[in-house]
Amino acid sequence: MGKHEAHGAMTKRLNRVHGHLAKVIRMIEEERPCPAVAQQLQAVCSALSGAKRAFIQEHIEHCIDDGATTDAKAARDALREMKEISKYL
């Protein structure tokens, strides 16, 4: 498997989620209104879910697709990986 070109963008995306989560923690510590905190928690969950989907999609396109086109053993390995990663969808 080669270098994952999308990992740099994924790291940036997850760092934004991390910063947003830190903001939510501060909101709780500051005793901000519960509806506002819940709304921001939902935004963090949505952002993290989107990041997970993008990461898995990139893995499927980069690793599994590449492996499936190499040889029979690589194709079997790619299928095994697809089965394994699909439980996280």
Phi and psi restraints in degrees (range 20) as a CNS / XPLOR table:
assign (resid 1 and name C) (resid 2 and name N)
       (resid 2 and name CA) (resid 2 and name C) 1.0 -87.1 20.0 2
assign (resid 2 and name N) (resid 2 and name CA)
       (resid 2 and name C) (resid 3 and name N) 1.0 -172.1 20.0 2
assign (resid 2 and name C) (resid 3 and name N)
       (resid 3 and name CA) (resid 3 and name C) 1.0 -67.8 20.0 2
assign (resid 3 and name N) (resid 3 and name CA)
       (resid 3 and name C) (resid 4 and name N) 1.0 139.1 20.0 2
assign (resid 3 and name C) (resid 4 and name N)
       (resid 4 and name CA) (resid 4 and name C) 1.0 -87.2 20.0 2
assign (resid 4 and name N) (resid 4 and name CA)
       (resid 4 and name C) (resid 5 and name N) 1.0 104.5 20.0 2
assign (resid 4 and name C) (resid 5 and name N)
       (resid 5 and name CA) (resid 5 and name C) 1.0 -66.6 20.0 2
assign (resid 5 and name N) (resid 5 and name CA)
       (resid 5 and name C) (resid 6 and name N) 1.0 -27.4 20.0 2
assign (resid 5 and name C) (resid 6 and name N)
       (resid 6 and name CA) (resid 6 and name C) 1.0 -80.6 20.0 2
assign (resid 6 and name N) (resid 6 and name CA)
       (resid 6 and name C) (resid 7 and name N) 1.0 -7.3 20.0 2
assign (resid 6 and name C) (resid 7 and name N)
       (resid 7 and name CA) (resid 7 and name C) 1.0 -64.9 20.0 2
assign (resid 7 and name N) (resid 7 and name CA)
       (resid 7 and name C) (resid 8 and name N) 1.0 -33.8 20.0 2
assign (resid 7 and name C) (resid 8 and name N)
       (resid 8 and name CA) (resid 8 and name C) 1.0 -62.2 20.0 2
assign (resid 8 and name N) (resid 8 and name CA)
       (resid 8 and name C) (resid 9 and name N) 1.0 -45.6 20.0 2
assign (resid 8 and name C) (resid 9 and name N)
       (resid 9 and name CA) (resid 9 and name C) 1.0 -65.4 20.0 2
assign (resid 9 and name N) (resid 9 and name CA)
       (resid 9 and name C) (resid 10 and name N) 1.0 -37.3 20.0 2
assign (resid 9 and name C) (resid 10 and name N)
       (resid 10 and name CA) (resid 10 and name C) 1.0 -66.4 20.0 2
assign (resid 10 and name N) (resid 10 and name CA)
       (resid 10 and name C) (resid 11 and name N) 1.0 -40.0 20.0 2
assign (resid 10 and name C) (resid 11 and name N)
       (resid 11 and name CA) (resid 11 and name C) 1.0 -61.9 20.0 2
assign (resid 11 and name N) (resid 11 and name CA)
       (resid 11 and name C) (resid 12 and name N) 1.0 -43.1 20.0 2
assign (resid 11 and name C) (resid 12 and name N)
       (resid 12 and name CA) (resid 12 and name C) 1.0 -61.8 20.0 2
assign (resid 12 and name N) (resid 12 and name CA)
       (resid 12 and name C) (resid 13 and name N) 1.0 -43.1 20.0 2
assign (resid 12 and name C) (resid 13 and name N)
       (resid 13 and name CA) (resid 13 and name C) 1.0 -61.9 20.0 2
assign (resid 13 and name N) (resid 13 and name CA)
       (resid 13 and name C) (resid 14 and name N) 1.0 -45.2 20.0 2
assign (resid 13 and name C) (resid 14 and name N)
       (resid 14 and name CA) (resid 14 and name C) 1.0 -69.6 20.0 2
assign (resid 14 and name N) (resid 14 and name CA)
       (resid 14 and name C) (resid 15 and name N) 1.0 -31.9 20.0 2
assign (resid 14 and name C) (resid 15 and name N)
       (resid 15 and name CA) (resid 15 and name C) 1.0 -64.9 20.0 2
assign (resid 15 and name N) (resid 15 and name CA)
       (resid 15 and name C) (resid 16 and name N) 1.0 -36.6 20.0 2
assign (resid 15 and name C) (resid 16 and name N)
       (resid 16 and name CA) (resid 16 and name C) 1.0 -64.6 20.0 2
assign (resid 16 and name N) (resid 16 and name CA)
       (resid 16 and name C) (resid 17 and name N) 1.0 -42.8 20.0 2
assign (resid 16 and name C) (resid 17 and name N)
       (resid 17 and name CA) (resid 17 and name C) 1.0 -61.3 20.0 2
assign (resid 17 and name N) (resid 17 and name CA)
       (resid 17 and name C) (resid 18 and name N) 1.0 -42.8 20.0 2
assign (resid 17 and name C) (resid 18 and name N)
       (resid 18 and name CA) (resid 18 and name C) 1.0 -59.3 20.0 2
assign (resid 18 and name N) (resid 18 and name CA)
       (resid 18 and name C) (resid 19 and name N) 1.0 -45.9 20.0 2
assign (resid 18 and name C) (resid 19 and name N)
       (resid 19 and name CA) (resid 19 and name C) 1.0 -63.3 20.0 2
assign (resid 19 and name N) (resid 19 and name CA)
       (resid 19 and name C) (resid 20 and name N) 1.0 -39.9 20.0 2
assign (resid 19 and name C) (resid 20 and name N)
       (resid 20 and name CA) (resid 20 and name C) 1.0 -65.4 20.0 2
assign (resid 20 and name N) (resid 20 and name CA)
       (resid 20 and name C) (resid 21 and name N) 1.0 -41.3 20.0 2
assign (resid 20 and name C) (resid 21 and name N)
       (resid 21 and name CA) (resid 21 and name C) 1.0 -64.4 20.0 2
assign (resid 21 and name N) (resid 21 and name CA)
       (resid 21 and name C) (resid 22 and name N) 1.0 -39.4 20.0 2
assign (resid 21 and name C) (resid 22 and name N)
       (resid 22 and name CA) (resid 22 and name C) 1.0 -60.5 20.0 2
assign (resid 22 and name N) (resid 22 and name CA)
       (resid 22 and name C) (resid 23 and name N) 1.0 -37.9 20.0 2
assign (resid 22 and name C) (resid 23 and name N)
       (resid 23 and name CA) (resid 23 and name C) 1.0 -63.7 20.0 2
assign (resid 23 and name N) (resid 23 and name CA)
       (resid 23 and name C) (resid 24 and name N) 1.0 -41.4 20.0 2
assign (resid 23 and name C) (resid 24 and name N)
       (resid 24 and name CA) (resid 24 and name C) 1.0 -63.3 20.0 2
assign (resid 24 and name N) (resid 24 and name CA)
       (resid 24 and name C) (resid 25 and name N) 1.0 -41.1 20.0 2
assign (resid 24 and name C) (resid 25 and name N)
       (resid 25 and name CA) (resid 25 and name C) 1.0 -60.7 20.0 2
assign (resid 25 and name N) (resid 25 and name CA)
       (resid 25 and name C) (resid 26 and name N) 1.0 -43.7 20.0 2
assign (resid 25 and name C) (resid 26 and name N)
       (resid 26 and name CA) (resid 26 and name C) 1.0 -62.0 20.0 2
assign (resid 26 and name N) (resid 26 and name CA)
       (resid 26 and name C) (resid 27 and name N) 1.0 -39.1 20.0 2
assign (resid 26 and name C) (resid 27 and name N)
       (resid 27 and name CA) (resid 27 and name C) 1.0 -59.6 20.0 2
assign (resid 27 and name N) (resid 27 and name CA)
       (resid 27 and name C) (resid 28 and name N) 1.0 -42.5 20.0 2
assign (resid 27 and name C) (resid 28 and name N)
       (resid 28 and name CA) (resid 28 and name C) 1.0 -65.3 20.0 2
assign (resid 28 and name N) (resid 28 and name CA)
       (resid 28 and name C) (resid 29 and name N) 1.0 -45.1 20.0 2
assign (resid 28 and name C) (resid 29 and name N)
       (resid 29 and name CA) (resid 29 and name C) 1.0 -61.9 20.0 2
assign (resid 29 and name N) (resid 29 and name CA)
       (resid 29 and name C) (resid 30 and name N) 1.0 -33.1 20.0 2
assign (resid 29 and name C) (resid 30 and name N)
       (resid 30 and name CA) (resid 30 and name C) 1.0 -84.4 20.0 2
assign (resid 30 and name N) (resid 30 and name CA)
       (resid 30 and name C) (resid 31 and name N) 1.0 1.3 20.0 2
assign (resid 30 and name C) (resid 31 and name N)
       (resid 31 and name CA) (resid 31 and name C) 1.0 56.9 20.0 2
assign (resid 31 and name N) (resid 31 and name CA)
       (resid 31 and name C) (resid 32 and name N) 1.0 44.4 20.0 2
assign (resid 31 and name C) (resid 32 and name N)
       (resid 32 and name CA) (resid 32 and name C) 1.0 -68.0 20.0 2
assign (resid 32 and name N) (resid 32 and name CA)
       (resid 32 and name C) (resid 33 and name N) 1.0 161.6 20.0 2
assign (resid 32 and name C) (resid 33 and name N)
       (resid 33 and name CA) (resid 33 and name C) 1.0 -56.6 20.0 2
assign (resid 33 and name N) (resid 33 and name CA)
       (resid 33 and name C) (resid 34 and name N) 1.0 137.8 20.0 2
assign (resid 33 and name C) (resid 34 and name N)
       (resid 34 and name CA) (resid 34 and name C) 1.0 -56.4 20.0 2
assign (resid 34 and name N) (resid 34 and name CA)
       (resid 34 and name C) (resid 35 and name N) 1.0 -43.0 20.0 2
assign (resid 34 and name C) (resid 35 and name N)
       (resid 35 and name CA) (resid 35 and name C) 1.0 -60.3 20.0 2
assign (resid 35 and name N) (resid 35 and name CA)
       (resid 35 and name C) (resid 36 and name N) 1.0 -36.9 20.0 2
assign (resid 35 and name C) (resid 36 and name N)
       (resid 36 and name CA) (resid 36 and name C) 1.0 -67.0 20.0 2
assign (resid 36 and name N) (resid 36 and name CA)
       (resid 36 and name C) (resid 37 and name N) 1.0 -41.5 20.0 2
assign (resid 36 and name C) (resid 37 and name N)
       (resid 37 and name CA) (resid 37 and name C) 1.0 -64.6 20.0 2
assign (resid 37 and name N) (resid 37 and name CA)
       (resid 37 and name C) (resid 38 and name N) 1.0 -45.2 20.0 2
assign (resid 37 and name C) (resid 38 and name N)
       (resid 38 and name CA) (resid 38 and name C) 1.0 -60.8 20.0 2
assign (resid 38 and name N) (resid 38 and name CA)
       (resid 38 and name C) (resid 39 and name N) 1.0 -40.4 20.0 2
assign (resid 38 and name C) (resid 39 and name N)
       (resid 39 and name CA) (resid 39 and name C) 1.0 -62.4 20.0 2
assign (resid 39 and name N) (resid 39 and name CA)
       (resid 39 and name C) (resid 40 and name N) 1.0 -43.1 20.0 2
assign (resid 39 and name C) (resid 40 and name N)
       (resid 40 and name CA) (resid 40 and name C) 1.0 -69.7 20.0 2
assign (resid 40 and name N) (resid 40 and name CA)
       (resid 40 and name C) (resid 41 and name N) 1.0 -35.6 20.0 2
assign (resid 40 and name C) (resid 41 and name N)
       (resid 41 and name CA) (resid 41 and name C) 1.0 -62.1 20.0 2
assign (resid 41 and name N) (resid 41 and name CA)
       (resid 41 and name C) (resid 42 and name N) 1.0 -39.9 20.0 2
assign (resid 41 and name C) (resid 42 and name N)
       (resid 42 and name CA) (resid 42 and name C) 1.0 -63.1 20.0 2
assign (resid 42 and name N) (resid 42 and name CA)
       (resid 42 and name C) (resid 43 and name N) 1.0 -39.9 20.0 2
assign (resid 42 and name C) (resid 43 and name N)
       (resid 43 and name CA) (resid 43 and name C) 1.0 -63.6 20.0 2
assign (resid 43 and name N) (resid 43 and name CA)
       (resid 43 and name C) (resid 44 and name N) 1.0 -40.0 20.0 2
assign (resid 43 and name C) (resid 44 and name N)
       (resid 44 and name CA) (resid 44 and name C) 1.0 -64.3 20.0 2
assign (resid 44 and name N) (resid 44 and name CA)
       (resid 44 and name C) (resid 45 and name N) 1.0 -45.2 20.0 2
assign (resid 44 and name C) (resid 45 and name N)
       (resid 45 and name CA) (resid 45 and name C) 1.0 -60.8 20.0 2
assign (resid 45 and name N) (resid 45 and name CA)
       (resid 45 and name C) (resid 46 and name N) 1.0 -42.8 20.0 2
assign (resid 45 and name C) (resid 46 and name N)
       (resid 46 and name CA) (resid 46 and name C) 1.0 -64.2 20.0 2
assign (resid 46 and name N) (resid 46 and name CA)
       (resid 46 and name C) (resid 47 and name N) 1.0 -43.1 20.0 2
assign (resid 46 and name C) (resid 47 and name N)
       (resid 47 and name CA) (resid 47 and name C) 1.0 -64.4 20.0 2
assign (resid 47 and name N) (resid 47 and name CA)
       (resid 47 and name C) (resid 48 and name N) 1.0 -41.1 20.0 2
assign (resid 47 and name C) (resid 48 and name N)
       (resid 48 and name CA) (resid 48 and name C) 1.0 -68.2 20.0 2
assign (resid 48 and name N) (resid 48 and name CA)
       (resid 48 and name C) (resid 49 and name N) 1.0 -40.1 20.0 2
assign (resid 48 and name C) (resid 49 and name N)
       (resid 49 and name CA) (resid 49 and name C) 1.0 -62.8 20.0 2
assign (resid 49 and name N) (resid 49 and name CA)
       (resid 49 and name C) (resid 50 and name N) 1.0 -41.3 20.0 2
assign (resid 49 and name C) (resid 50 and name N)
       (resid 50 and name CA) (resid 50 and name C) 1.0 -63.7 20.0 2
assign (resid 50 and name N) (resid 50 and name CA)
       (resid 50 and name C) (resid 51 and name N) 1.0 -39.2 20.0 2
assign (resid 50 and name C) (resid 51 and name N)
       (resid 51 and name CA) (resid 51 and name C) 1.0 -64.7 20.0 2
assign (resid 51 and name N) (resid 51 and name CA)
       (resid 51 and name C) (resid 52 and name N) 1.0 -41.4 20.0 2
assign (resid 51 and name C) (resid 52 and name N)
       (resid 52 and name CA) (resid 52 and name C) 1.0 -62.5 20.0 2
assign (resid 52 and name N) (resid 52 and name CA)
       (resid 52 and name C) (resid 53 and name N) 1.0 -45.1 20.0 2
assign (resid 52 and name C) (resid 53 and name N)
       (resid 53 and name CA) (resid 53 and name C) 1.0 -60.5 20.0 2
assign (resid 53 and name N) (resid 53 and name CA)
       (resid 53 and name C) (resid 54 and name N) 1.0 -44.7 20.0 2
assign (resid 53 and name C) (resid 54 and name N)
       (resid 54 and name CA) (resid 54 and name C) 1.0 -63.6 20.0 2
assign (resid 54 and name N) (resid 54 and name CA)
       (resid 54 and name C) (resid 55 and name N) 1.0 -40.5 20.0 2
assign (resid 54 and name C) (resid 55 and name N)
       (resid 55 and name CA) (resid 55 and name C) 1.0 -63.9 20.0 2
assign (resid 55 and name N) (resid 55 and name CA)
       (resid 55 and name C) (resid 56 and name N) 1.0 -46.3 20.0 2
assign (resid 55 and name C) (resid 56 and name N)
       (resid 56 and name CA) (resid 56 and name C) 1.0 -66.3 20.0 2
assign (resid 56 and name N) (resid 56 and name CA)
       (resid 56 and name C) (resid 57 and name N) 1.0 -41.6 20.0 2
assign (resid 56 and name C) (resid 57 and name N)
       (resid 57 and name CA) (resid 57 and name C) 1.0 -60.5 20.0 2
assign (resid 57 and name N) (resid 57 and name CA)
       (resid 57 and name C) (resid 58 and name N) 1.0 -44.2 20.0 2
assign (resid 57 and name C) (resid 58 and name N)
       (resid 58 and name CA) (resid 58 and name C) 1.0 -62.5 20.0 2
assign (resid 58 and name N) (resid 58 and name CA)
       (resid 58 and name C) (resid 59 and name N) 1.0 -39.8 20.0 2
assign (resid 58 and name C) (resid 59 and name N)
       (resid 59 and name CA) (resid 59 and name C) 1.0 -63.4 20.0 2
assign (resid 59 and name N) (resid 59 and name CA)
       (resid 59 and name C) (resid 60 and name N) 1.0 -44.5 20.0 2
assign (resid 59 and name C) (resid 60 and name N)
       (resid 60 and name CA) (resid 60 and name C) 1.0 -60.9 20.0 2
assign (resid 60 and name N) (resid 60 and name CA)
       (resid 60 and name C) (resid 61 and name N) 1.0 -47.4 20.0 2
assign (resid 60 and name C) (resid 61 and name N)
       (resid 61 and name CA) (resid 61 and name C) 1.0 -68.8 20.0 2
assign (resid 61 and name N) (resid 61 and name CA)
       (resid 61 and name C) (resid 62 and name N) 1.0 -38.2 20.0 2
assign (resid 61 and name C) (resid 62 and name N)
       (resid 62 and name CA) (resid 62 and name C) 1.0 -87.2 20.0 2
assign (resid 62 and name N) (resid 62 and name CA)
       (resid 62 and name C) (resid 63 and name N) 1.0 -56.4 20.0 2
assign (resid 62 and name C) (resid 63 and name N)
       (resid 63 and name CA) (resid 63 and name C) 1.0 -83.4 20.0 2
assign (resid 63 and name N) (resid 63 and name CA)
       (resid 63 and name C) (resid 64 and name N) 1.0 -50.5 20.0 2
assign (resid 63 and name C) (resid 64 and name N)
       (resid 64 and name CA) (resid 64 and name C) 1.0 -71.9 20.0 2
assign (resid 64 and name N) (resid 64 and name CA)
       (resid 64 and name C) (resid 65 and name N) 1.0 -45.2 20.0 2
assign (resid 64 and name C) (resid 65 and name N)
       (resid 65 and name CA) (resid 65 and name C) 1.0 -61.7 20.0 2
assign (resid 65 and name N) (resid 65 and name CA)
       (resid 65 and name C) (resid 66 and name N) 1.0 -44.2 20.0 2
assign (resid 65 and name C) (resid 66 and name N)
       (resid 66 and name CA) (resid 66 and name C) 1.0 -62.2 20.0 2
assign (resid 66 and name N) (resid 66 and name CA)
       (resid 66 and name C) (resid 67 and name N) 1.0 -43.8 20.0 2
assign (resid 66 and name C) (resid 67 and name N)
       (resid 67 and name CA) (resid 67 and name C) 1.0 -66.9 20.0 2
assign (resid 67 and name N) (resid 67 and name CA)
       (resid 67 and name C) (resid 68 and name N) 1.0 -34.5 20.0 2
assign (resid 67 and name C) (resid 68 and name N)
       (resid 68 and name CA) (resid 68 and name C) 1.0 -71.6 20.0 2
assign (resid 68 and name N) (resid 68 and name CA)
       (resid 68 and name C) (resid 69 and name N) 1.0 -17.0 20.0 2
assign (resid 68 and name C) (resid 69 and name N)
       (resid 69 and name CA) (resid 69 and name C) 1.0 -103.0 20.0 2
assign (resid 69 and name N) (resid 69 and name CA)
       (resid 69 and name C) (resid 70 and name N) 1.0 6.0 20.0 2
assign (resid 69 and name C) (resid 70 and name N)
       (resid 70 and name CA) (resid 70 and name C) 1.0 -88.4 20.0 2
assign (resid 70 and name N) (resid 70 and name CA)
       (resid 70 and name C) (resid 71 and name N) 1.0 -72.9 20.0 2
assign (resid 70 and name C) (resid 71 and name N)
       (resid 71 and name CA) (resid 71 and name C) 1.0 -151.2 20.0 2
assign (resid 71 and name N) (resid 71 and name CA)
       (resid 71 and name C) (resid 72 and name N) 1.0 -179.5 20.0 2
assign (resid 71 and name C) (resid 72 and name N)
       (resid 72 and name CA) (resid 72 and name C) 1.0 -61.6 20.0 2
assign (resid 72 and name N) (resid 72 and name CA)
       (resid 72 and name C) (resid 73 and name N) 1.0 -44.3 20.0 2
assign (resid 72 and name C) (resid 73 and name N)
       (resid 73 and name CA) (resid 73 and name C) 1.0 -65.2 20.0 2
assign (resid 73 and name N) (resid 73 and name CA)
       (resid 73 and name C) (resid 74 and name N) 1.0 -42.8 20.0 2
assign (resid 73 and name C) (resid 74 and name N)
       (resid 74 and name CA) (resid 74 and name C) 1.0 -63.5 20.0 2
assign (resid 74 and name N) (resid 74 and name CA)
       (resid 74 and name C) (resid 75 and name N) 1.0 -37.3 20.0 2
assign (resid 74 and name C) (resid 75 and name N)
       (resid 75 and name CA) (resid 75 and name C) 1.0 -65.4 20.0 2
assign (resid 75 and name N) (resid 75 and name CA)
       (resid 75 and name C) (resid 76 and name N) 1.0 -42.2 20.0 2
assign (resid 75 and name C) (resid 76 and name N)
       (resid 76 and name CA) (resid 76 and name C) 1.0 -63.6 20.0 2
assign (resid 76 and name N) (resid 76 and name CA)
       (resid 76 and name C) (resid 77 and name N) 1.0 -43.0 20.0 2
assign (resid 76 and name C) (resid 77 and name N)
       (resid 77 and name CA) (resid 77 and name C) 1.0 -62.1 20.0 2
assign (resid 77 and name N) (resid 77 and name CA)
       (resid 77 and name C) (resid 78 and name N) 1.0 -40.9 20.0 2
assign (resid 77 and name C) (resid 78 and name N)
       (resid 78 and name CA) (resid 78 and name C) 1.0 -64.0 20.0 2
assign (resid 78 and name N) (resid 78 and name CA)
       (resid 78 and name C) (resid 79 and name N) 1.0 -41.0 20.0 2
assign (resid 78 and name C) (resid 79 and name N)
       (resid 79 and name CA) (resid 79 and name C) 1.0 -64.1 20.0 2
assign (resid 79 and name N) (resid 79 and name CA)
       (resid 79 and name C) (resid 80 and name N) 1.0 -41.7 20.0 2
assign (resid 79 and name C) (resid 80 and name N)
       (resid 80 and name CA) (resid 80 and name C) 1.0 -60.7 20.0 2
assign (resid 80 and name N) (resid 80 and name CA)
       (resid 80 and name C) (resid 81 and name N) 1.0 -43.6 20.0 2
assign (resid 80 and name C) (resid 81 and name N)
       (resid 81 and name CA) (resid 81 and name C) 1.0 -62.9 20.0 2
assign (resid 81 and name N) (resid 81 and name CA)
       (resid 81 and name C) (resid 82 and name N) 1.0 -40.1 20.0 2
assign (resid 81 and name C) (resid 82 and name N)
       (resid 82 and name CA) (resid 82 and name C) 1.0 -62.4 20.0 2
assign (resid 82 and name N) (resid 82 and name CA)
       (resid 82 and name C) (resid 83 and name N) 1.0 -43.4 20.0 2
assign (resid 82 and name C) (resid 83 and name N)
       (resid 83 and name CA) (resid 83 and name C) 1.0 -62.7 20.0 2
assign (resid 83 and name N) (resid 83 and name CA)
       (resid 83 and name C) (resid 84 and name N) 1.0 -41.5 20.0 2
assign (resid 83 and name C) (resid 84 and name N)
       (resid 84 and name CA) (resid 84 and name C) 1.0 -66.2 20.0 2
assign (resid 84 and name N) (resid 84 and name CA)
       (resid 84 and name C) (resid 85 and name N) 1.0 -46.5 20.0 2
assign (resid 84 and name C) (resid 85 and name N)
       (resid 85 and name CA) (resid 85 and name C) 1.0 -74.8 20.0 2
assign (resid 85 and name N) (resid 85 and name CA)
       (resid 85 and name C) (resid 86 and name N) 1.0 -24.6 20.0 2
assign (resid 85 and name C) (resid 86 and name N)
       (resid 86 and name CA) (resid 86 and name C) 1.0 -63.6 20.0 2
assign (resid 86 and name N) (resid 86 and name CA)
       (resid 86 and name C) (resid 87 and name N) 1.0 -22.7 20.0 2
assign (resid 86 and name C) (resid 87 and name N)
       (resid 87 and name CA) (resid 87 and name C) 1.0 -69.3 20.0 2
assign (resid 87 and name N) (resid 87 and name CA)
       (resid 87 and name C) (resid 88 and name N) 1.0 -13.4 20.0 2
assign (resid 87 and name C) (resid 88 and name N)
       (resid 88 and name CA) (resid 88 and name C) 1.0 -95.4 20.0 2
assign (resid 88 and name N) (resid 88 and name CA)
       (resid 88 and name C) (resid 89 and name N) 1.0 -2.3 20.0 2
